[in-house]
Amino acid sequence: MSHSLRVIFAGTPEFAAAALAAIHEAGFTVPLVLTQPDRPAGRGMKLQASPVKRYAQEHGMAVAQPPSLRRTGKYPEEAAAALDLLRATPHDVMVVAAYGLLLPQEVLDIPPHGCINIHASILPRWRGAAPIHRAIEAGDAETGITLMQMDVGLDTGPMISEVRTAIAPGDTTATLHDRLAQLGAKLIVDGLVALERDCALPATPQPSEGTTYAEKIGKHEAALDWRRPAVALARQIRAFDPFPGGAATLDGAQLKLWAAEPVERSTVAAQPGEILEVSAAGVVVACGEGALRLTQLQKPGGKRLPAREFLAGMPLAAGQRFQLPEASAA
């Protein structure tokens, strides 16, 4: 099937690449793809193309990688060239998904049907950079995808449509990301089909109440504070998989914690961070409320391993105590 609607696409990571692939496979013409400049990555820190760029190039799409779209920013000449390119590229609508660059009003005004954003939350909850992580970390029962008509605010535009999904007890950011990427890909194709058919999409202003902001995840957040409840720490570990992981220090060794489950605490007198029990099933650690069974761990320079395999290479014992983070130490 082919469509007459022409779509400029702007996005960078895997989440966005899934949407671009769905738009392309549905038969929409994509005359231009915007993505962030190549970044150094991997052990050799070689420049790596984004997933969106790789897909676009593999399918013969034109790609532009401006470092900015703001004339008043650090790269005014590059921004001006990108704006000229957008104006010179015949299109009907721009779709934006995890692009990573701010779109000034000048950009929003170029596409005849404006810019549609694929956002990985049920707006207005979790506007901002890390909605998937923060939804898990906060213990939300569900999340989803919102299609939004973009304005100059941070995820503040009117909502076009949404789809919801429950957050399962075992969901990590990685598993939820993949599910939301597929939901977003389907939702944007449905939206573009409707836009082509009706020449407009209904949009509803976001509610004024219930707004939360999903701050970008920082490495400094990885450290587990064992004085917190076990259920909160378990959510933190799931939210930080695959980045940055849960971090804990034991006898000077920096361990990564990748999977854990809250359990009842048998030893009332134990200090937060104290190892209560070690077995093939996991390492049980006392918390401020309850205890946490660590079931997947990683030692410095090692791999993520189930507790049984980890303990074979780094034995632990009841009575050892994980260090409390300095920033929140009493």
Secondary structure as UniProt FT lines:
FT   STRAND          6..11
FT   HELIX           14..25
FT   TURN            26..27
FT   STRAND          29..34
FT   STRAND          39..41
FT   TURN            42..45
FT   STRAND          46..48
FT   HELIX           51..58
FT   TURN            59..60
FT   STRAND          63..64
FT   TURN            71..72
FT   HELIX           76..88
FT   STRAND          93..97
FT   HELIX           105..108
FT   TURN            112..113
FT   STRAND          115..119
FT   TURN            123..126
FT   STRAND          127..128
FT   HELIX           131..138
FT   STRAND          142..149
FT   STRAND          159..166
FT   TURN            169..170
FT   HELIX           173..198
FT   STRAND          213..214
FT   HELIX           219..222
FT   TURN            226..227
FT   HELIX           230..239
FT   TURN            240..244
FT   STRAND          246..250
FT   TURN            251..252
FT   STRAND          253..263
FT   TURN            268..269
FT   TURN            272..273
FT   STRAND          274..279
FT   TURN            280..281
FT   STRAND          282..286
FT   STRAND          291..298
FT   TURN            300..301
FT   STRAND          305..306
FT   HELIX           307..313
FT   TURN            318..319
FT   HELIX           326..328
//
